[in-house]
Amino acid sequence: MSDEENPAARGAAMAREKLAQAKADAAKRGQLPRREPRRRAAGPSRGASDPQLFGRAIMDLLSDRGWERSAAVGGVFGRWADIVGTDLAAHTKPESFEDGEVLVVADSTAWATQVRLLARTLVRRLNEELGDNTVTKVKVRGPQNAPRPTGGLRVTGSRGPGDTYG
């Protein structure tokens, strides 16, 4: 079977002729064909109305609302044991972050003293997690509303100025 009798061969020859003619016409107009093939984008392009990846959508929301720092601080509070160690985390917890100051609550006065001694180290460690100069001070609060000790040498009754001078 010759090329004239085979329709597929005739179609391929005709396509080569048309391609050569198109290239010649482009060269006459000064538009040279590309030497290298076109590269595809790294991934599929997404339009504004296309679904977004969940993580990307959350990051965009945090950025738009200005919640990036609050989310980072919340993440640090959630990973408190990983950051300060399990022993310290068992007796302390971060309560708030405001104006560069982290308030840490300790379950005993001894642990409150320990945190006060470690304050510089805590500031450095928290800034490693959150970024430089995010945390400037660690404020420590000991146990609140602890039961008052009772015993034989304690005065019972109401407390006030009348107790001493009355």
GIBEL-V657342 format. One record per residue. N is the residue number from 0. RES is the residue in one letter. NEAR is the number of other ideal C-beta (glycine too) atoms within 10 Angstrom. Layout:
[[N;RES;NEAR] [N;RES;NEAR]]
This chain:
[[0;M;6] [1;S;7] [2;D;11] [3;E;9] [4;E;8] [5;N;12] [6;P;9] [7;A;8] [8;A;13] [9;R;13] [10;G;10] [11;A;12] [12;A;13] [13;M;10] [14;A;10] [15;R;10] [16;E;10] [17;K;10] [18;L;11] [19;A;10] [20;Q;10] [21;A;11] [22;K;13] [23;A;9] [24;D;10] [25;A;12] [26;A;11] [27;K;8] [28;R;7] [29;G;6] [30;Q;9] [31;L;9] [32;P;9] [33;R;6] [34;R;5] [35;E;5] [36;P;6] [37;R;5] [38;R;6] [39;R;7] [40;A;6] [41;A;6] [42;G;6] [43;P;7] [44;S;7] [45;R;11] [46;G;5] [47;A;5] [48;S;5] [49;D;8] [50;P;7] [51;Q;12] [52;L;9] [53;F;8] [54;G;8] [55;R;10] [56;A;11] [57;I;12] [58;M;14] [59;D;11] [60;L;11] [61;L;15] [62;S;10] [63;D;9] [64;R;10] [65;G;8] [66;W;12] [67;E;12] [68;R;13] [69;S;12] [70;A;14] [71;A;16] [72;V;20] [73;G;13] [74;G;11] [75;V;21] [76;F;15] [77;G;11] [78;R;12] [79;W;16] [80;A;13] [81;D;11] [82;I;17] [83;V;22] [84;G;12] [85;T;9] [86;D;11] [87;L;18] [88;A;15] [89;A;12] [90;H;15] [91;T;23] [92;K;15] [93;P;21] [94;E;12] [95;S;12] [96;F;20] [97;E;9] [98;D;6] [99;G;12] [100;E;13] [101;V;24] [102;L;15] [103;V;23] [104;V;19] [105;A;20] [106;D;14] [107;S;13] [108;T;11] [109;A;10] [110;W;20] [111;A;19] [112;T;13] [113;Q;16] [114;V;22] [115;R;15] [116;L;11] [117;L;18] [118;A;15] [119;R;9] [120;T;12] [121;L;23] [122;V;19] [123;R;10] [124;R;16] [125;L;21] [126;N;15] [127;E;12] [128;E;15] [129;L;17] [130;G;11] [131;D;7] [132;N;9] [133;T;18] [134;V;22] [135;T;12] [136;K;12] [137;V;19] [138;K;15] [139;V;20] [140;R;13] [141;G;16] [142;P;13] [143;Q;6] [144;N;5] [145;A;10] [146;P;6] [147;R;7] [148;P;7] [149;T;8] [150;G;5] [151;G;4] [152;L;6] [153;R;8] [154;V;7] [155;T;5] [156;G;7] [157;S;7] [158;R;9] [159;G;8] [160;P;7] [161;G;9] [162;D;10] [163;T;7] [164;Y;5] [165;G;6]]
